[in-house]
Amino acid sequence: MDTEADVVLKRLREWAKVVDAACFDEWIGNCDRHPGNLIYDGQGFWLIDHDKAMHPLIQLDALSPANQLFDFVVHGADESRLLKLQQLVGASMHDMQRFSVQDLIDQTDSAAWPPATLIPLRDWLAERQNHLARLGNDRVPAKQLGVI
């Protein structure tokens, strides 16, 4: 996908889930989101290729080294837009904090995930949930804090 193409940028900017997708990438520590990891189906985008997410070297309480979707969302936003983004990000991160990681794991195909892999991933995701509100706030460079 050519994200420099005006039509792609317009569609991505209009996508109702772009903030949620940016927040999700922050939760899972996916610093490999690039145009080749997005598929557009004419109505929305699909996030694919998460093999570099949840890397053990990403600190649980620190921003992932890169988050291209967040960079896209905040790029060129004025202060008023940044304050609105803080609210959207805060709501999205709050929703993600309510997920039971164990319930999500229980819904996966157990044959695809050996228990020796699942336990560290579960623990990593569950611990990172505790930091999502602050991480989201750190990604939105507003000069003043909005009401979250």
N, C-alpha and C positions, 0 to 999 in steps of 0.2 A: 504494500500500500504506500502510495506516495503522499506522505502527510504534508508536503509542501504544496500540493494541489489545492487551490482555493475551495473546490467543492468538498474535498475530504475534511479540510479544516472547519468549514461551515457545518458539515454534518456532525463532526465530533463536538463542536461547540454547542450544537443544538441537542445533542444526545442527553436525555433526561438522567441517565445513570453515570455520566462522566465523573461526577464528584464521588459517587459511591464506588466506582471502579478505582479511582485514585486512592480512596481510603482503604479499600480492600488490598491494593498493592502495598500500601504502607503496613497494614496488619501482617501480611505474609512476608514482608521484607523482600518483595520482588523488585530488584533493581535492574531487571532485564526486559522491561516493557519497551518495545520499540515497534515501528510500523509493521514489521513482519510478524508481530505477536498480536495483531488486531485483525479481525475479519469483519467486514461490513456486509450485512445481508440485505441492504435496501431499507431496513427499518431501524436497525440498531447495530451495535458492535458486539463482538464476541471476543473475550480475552482468552488467548490460548498460550500454550508453552510456559509452564510454571516451574520448569526444572531447576531454575536457579533461585527459587524462593526458599525461605526458611533456612538460609545458610547459617550454620552454627557460629560463624564469625561475626554475624550481625548481632550486636548487643541488644538484649531484650528491651531496654529502656531508651534506645537511641534510634534516631532516624535511619532508615535504610540509606545506603550510600547514594542512591539516585532514585528518583520517582518522576519519570517523564510525564506521566499523566497529571501529577500535581503541578509540575512546571508549566504544562500547557494551560491548566485551569487558572493559574494565578498570573500568567504572563500578560502584561499590559493592563491589569486590573487597577482601577483607581481605588482610593481609600474606601469609598462607599461600597464598591463591589467587593472589596476584600472583607469588609465587615459582614456583608451578606454571606460570603463564602465561609467565614468563620462559623456562622450559624448552621449552614448546610453541612459543613464538615463535622461540627459538634454533634448534630443529630445523627449523622451517618455512623460516626464512631461510637456513639451511645448505643445505637442499634446493634453494632457488631459486638459490643461488650456484653450484650444480653444473650448472645448465642452460647449454647452449651457445646463446647468443642467435643466432648465425649459423645453427645447426641449426633453431631455431624459425622464423627468417626463410625458410630454404630450404623449409620445409613450407607456407608461405603461398602464396596465389594471386598470382603475380608480376604479373598484369594489374591487380590491385587496388592494388598498391603500386609506384609508379614508383621506380626506383633512386635518384633524387635525394632521395626521402623516406626510403627504407629505410636508407641509410647513416647519416644523423644519428641516426635512432631506434635503430639497432643500437648505435652508439657510446654513446649516452646510457644505454641499458639495461645494456650491458656494463660501463660505468664505475660506474654506480650499484650494481651487484652487489657491488663491492668494499666497500661501506659498509653492506650490509644487516644484518649482525650487530649493529653499533652502533646503527643506526637502530631496529631491533626492540627492543633493550635500552632505548633512550631513550623508547620508547612505553609501556613497562610501568613504572609509578612505584613499584617496590618499594624499600623503605628499605635492604634489604641485597641484595647480589647473590647469586642462587642459582647452582647448578652448571648450566652450559649445556653 
